[in-house]
Amino acid sequence: MSLVFRHFRVFFIIAIAILGPSIPSDAKDSIGWLEATAPPFFIHEGQYKGQGYEDQVTDIIIEHLPQYTHSRTIANITRHYYEFEQGHKVCNVGLYKTPEREKFMYFSIPSFFTYPTVLIIDKSKWTSFGRTKQVKLEDILKSKKLIIGRGENRSYGKFVDEVLNRYGTKQNIFAFEGQELSLHFFKMLKLDRLDGLIGLPEEAMYQAERLGIRDQIMTIDIEENQGNPESWFSYVACSKTEWGRKAIEDINHVLIEQRPSARYRATYERWLDESSHEGYRELYEKIFLTVTR
């Protein structure tokens, strides 16, 4: 063995001894939580900062996954899609499950049980929608007489998405993407640039109250998403990689344990009118908690 080789081997062994301990064997994996500016799902500023129901469920999951390091990033839905499609170590706490998304996302068991999306209108427009409390979205879009607002790349549940994608055109749909999406649409509604928009009931009431127009806004049920609980569920989604598969397994354990708690249920319930609480709790027990896979 040459003198140079012996010196190199000694140097190599010393380097391993020095550097090896600096790489801990139990280094934590990470989860980057993607969030949107979309109250009352996420609330990033103001009086209710951090009290959105997706804010709070993210908090619960993070508390019960100490084996990961966690970060939170505010981004629009296009950025969300990019991060998932690139296979980055990211998750979102509450997305609708769609065939398109399943191509590049793994989904948990249901993480939220919300009332289904509705049509949100100014009360002055009620006659245009037939003065009824439930409409068939397909009929509205086929008529091409009314303009409906929808978020670009936002899902409104399987059944509503199918109708929007089948019958939506430039004549009857105004699609928009950006921060404060629902707030932008509400302002357009009041300026008479939209006849209606699609959103969740609690989203409607939050934004209407924020703008001081709660007494001017009403919601109409959408026939296509009534009667099928699948359209009432949201899920945690993570990138469709081996990392994402393992993260979803760990998240499912937390959801099974935490969903029955009063704290978990209250994350959404607090944004409902008190008259809705009893009915919501009954459905929560009978439908939501029974779905465990």
N, C-alpha and C positions, 0 to 999 in steps of 0.2 A: 504494500500500500504506500503510495507516494506521500511525501510530507505535505504537499499542497492539498491532497484529498483528505488527509487526516484533519488538517486545519479547517477545511470546509465542513467536514462532518461535525466537528466540535461546535463550529459556529452555528450550524443548522439546529443541533440539539439545544443549544442555549437559546436560540431564537424561539423555538417551539415552547420552551419552558417559560419564556417571558411573555409571549403573545397568547399562548393557549388559555390561561386563566382569564384573559380579558374578554373572551367570548363565552358568556355563561351558557351552560347546557340547558337551563330552563328559561331562556329568553322568550318573552311573551310575543304572541302573534298580535296583529292589529286589525281593527275594523274602523273604516272611515264611514261615518254616517252622513248620507247626503240629505239635505233639507232644502225646502223651497220656502220662499216668502209667501205664505198662503194662510193667513189667519182665518178661522181659529184652529187650523191643523198645527201650524207652527206660528208662533208669535215672537218676533225677534226684537221688538221695541215697544215702548209705551207702558201703560199701566199694567197690562197683563203679560208682559214679557216672560217667556218661559212657561206659560200656563196653557198653551195650546195642547190639545189632547195628544198630538203626535210628539210634541216636546216631552210630555210627561211619561208616555209609554217608552220613549227612548231612554229617559232617565232610569226607569224601572229595569229595563233590559241591561243597561250598562252596569247598574248596581249589582246585578246578579251574574255578570260575566267578568269577574276579576282576573280571569286567565288571559284576557285580551287587554291591550292598550286601545283607547278609544279617542277618536277625533271627530269633529262635526264641521261640515262644510255647507254653506248656503250656495245653491246653484239652481239654474233653471232646468226644466225637464230635458232639454236637448243635451246639456252637460251631463245630466244623470245618465241618459242613454249612452253617451260616449264612454263614460267611466265603466258602465256595465259591459258594453260590447268589447272594450279593451281588456276585460278580465281583471281589472284592478280590484284591490281588496276593499270593496265598498258595499254598503247595504242601504236600504231605505226602509223605514219602519212601517209604512202603510201604502201599498200600491194595489190596485186592482190586478187580478191575474188575467192575462190575455194570451192567446196563442202566439202572437208576435213576440211578446215579452218572454215567454217561456223558452224561446230559442236562445236567449243569452242571460237568463236569470233563473236561479233556483228560488222557490217560494216555500215559506213556512206554512204551518197550520194558520188559520185565520188569526190576525192580530187585532182587528177591529170589527165590531158589529155596529154599523151605522144605519140610520134610516136611508132608503135609496135616494138617488138623485131625483131632483124635481125640476120643473120649469119655473123660473123666477121671472115675474113680470111686474110692470107698474100697474096698479089697480085700474088706471084709466084705459088700459089695453084689454081688459077682461072680455069685453064684448067681441073683440077680434078673435079671441080664443073660444068663443061659443058660450061664454058665461057658465063654464062647467068647472068642477074641481078635479077632473081627470081627463086627460087628452091622449089621443093616440099620436105619438110623435111622427109616425110614418105619414099619416094624413096631412099633418101640418107641413112637412117637407115636400110632399107631393104637390100641394097647392101652389107652392112657390110665391105665396102672397106675403109671407112674414119672414123676417130675418132673425135667425137665432145665433147667439154667440157661443162658441166653443173654444176651449184651449187647444192650441196646437200640441199634438203628442200627449195630451191628457186623456186618460180613460175615465169614462163615466159609468163603468160596469158593462159586462159582456153584452147585454141585450140592447142597451141604448147605443153602445158603440156600433153594433151591427146595423142599426137603423141609420145612424149618422153617416156611416161609411157607404151604405147602399144608396141613400137618397139625397145626401148632402151635395150641393153644388155651389158655385159662386153666387148664384141667385138667391139662395136661401140660408147660407151659412157664412158667418164672419168668423174666421179663425185667427187667433192672436196668441203670441207667446211673449212672455216677459215677466219681470218681477211685479208683484202686486197684481197678478192677473185678474182675480175676481174684482178687485177695487176698480181697475180700469174698465171692466165690463159694466159695473154698476153705474159708473159715471156716464158711459155711453147710453145706458138704459134711460137715465134721467134726461139726457140730451136728445132723446128720441132717435138715436142712431141704430138702436136695436129694438126689436119687438119683444124679445125674451132672451134669456140665457139659461144654460143648464148648470146646476150646482147642487150642493147638499143643503138641506133645510137650515142647519145651524150656520152654514156659511152665509146664507141669505140674510138671516137675522143679525149676524155679527156685522156684516158690511152695511146693512141698512141702518143699524143703530149708530155705527161709526160715522155715517154721513148725515145722520139726523133725519132719515126718511123712512123709518120703520113703519109708520102708519100709512105710507104710500105704496108699500111693496106687498105682494102676495105670492104664494107658491101654488102650483098646480101639479098634481100627481101625474106621472108618465105611465101610461097603461103598460108599456112593454116591460117595465122592470118591477111590476107588482106581482106578488105571489111566488117568487122564486128567490129563496134566501141567498143563492149564489151571488146575486147582484148586490147584496147587502154587506158582503165580506171584503175586507182588505187584508193584505198579507205583508209580512216582512219579505223583502226580496234582496238577494245577494248575487254577486257575479256567478255565472255558471262555470265554475272551475272546481278543482278538488278542494281548494281552500273554501269556496263558497258552500259546497256540500257539507263540509264539516261545521262551518259557522252556522248554517241553518239547523243542523242537528242540535247544536248547543243552544241556539235561540229557542227551538221547539221545547226543550226541557224547561226553560224559563217561562215560556208562555203557558205550558200545562200547569205549572206551579202557581203562577201569579194571576192568570185570568179570573179565577173564582174570587179574588180578593175584592173587598169594597173599594180599596184605593184604585185598583186597575179599572173597575167599572166606572168609577166617578170621573176618570179622565175625560170621557165623552159625555157622560150624563150631565155634568155641570153646565154644558153648553146648550142643553135642551130646556124648553119651557117646563116648569115644575109639573104642569098638568100631564106631561108626557112620561114622567118618571116611572110610574107604576106599570104602564104598558111596556116600556122599554125593559124594565127589570124582568118582567115575565118572559119576554122574547129572548133576553140575554141568557136566562137559565135554560129555557126549553130548546133553543136553537143553537146559539153561539157556543155554549160550553160543551155541547154534545159532539162538536166536530173536533176530533183529536188526531186527524191525519190528513 
